[in-house]
Amino acid sequence: MTTAHVFDQAIALTPQGGNLFAGHTSAAYGNMVGPFGGITAAQAMNAVLQHPQRLGEPVSLTVNFAAALAPGPFEVEARPARTNRSTQHWVIDVRQDGQSVLTGTAFTALRRDTWSLDEEAMPQCPSPEQVASGVGSIPMEWVKQYEMRPIAGAMPAVWDGSGDSSLTQLWVRDQPPRSLDFASLTALSDVFFPRLFVRRATLVPVGTVTLTIYFHADTAQLQATGSGHLLAQARAQAFRNGYFDHTAQLWNQAGVLLVTTHQLVYYKN
């Protein structure tokens, strides 16, 4: 009997009727406080993906982290708020002990062939085989679920305030390797360490407040990517008054831009 990949175990949901699904947190994706945000976003996305009324493929997802999930069960409500001929709008609510811990929206659509262009070209970087794997000793369980090969902007080895750039580039994929789909791509879109850590080499409390993911790839492009590495790049744009943002891109090894993302993060000076 084949055991499900640790990621599939983590995002597994049980239909409860109507728009409700039951899930459970995964110790394998534990973060500093609560679960890794990417896995919670993937659980929310999975409710949309599993919903029998879903139309089309994911085009965008926005999740707002209202509170950290505590270890244990939770429920997801994914409700199709409006369905048109080729598009569908979703409202998502993840609840635990009767309170919302995540709110979100998603947009799905039937894609069609059009003129297409990746304006944001993949940067020139060494291949995954040319980059050493590993990010050092980081005491978060979720990091163990990914193969990371940092090119630039790795987590600081010394917290001495010496950082001078928020740019990170790395090759990344699930560990063990897993064929890419919309759920795993959702989680991978949040795989970056906080930009404040990289820019300042200073350890302070942080937490993502809101994350938006734009899916440029369709199912065929994800299937063509398979279990290959993704080139992930992120940089901040502003740190101010207790919040900073970052914008990020993920390409497959063929140079196809799969997703672009943006998030806002709280920090305490």
WOUR-V202022 format. One record per helix or strand. SS is the DSSP state (h for helix, s for strand). FROM is the first residue (numbers start at 1). LEN is the number of residues. If there is no record, write none. Layout:
BEGIN
ss->SS from->FROM len->LEN
ss->SS from->FROM len->LEN
END
This chain:
BEGIN
ss->h from->6 len->6
ss->s from->14 len->4
ss->s from->20 len->5
ss->h from->27 len->3
ss->s from->30 len->1
ss->s from->35 len->1
ss->h from->37 len->14
ss->s from->57 len->9
ss->s from->73 len->11
ss->s from->87 len->10
ss->s from->99 len->11
ss->h from->128 len->3
ss->h from->141 len->5
ss->s from->146 len->7
ss->s from->168 len->7
ss->h from->182 len->7
ss->h from->195 len->6
ss->s from->206 len->10
ss->h from->219 len->7
ss->s from->230 len->11
ss->s from->243 len->10
ss->s from->257 len->11
END
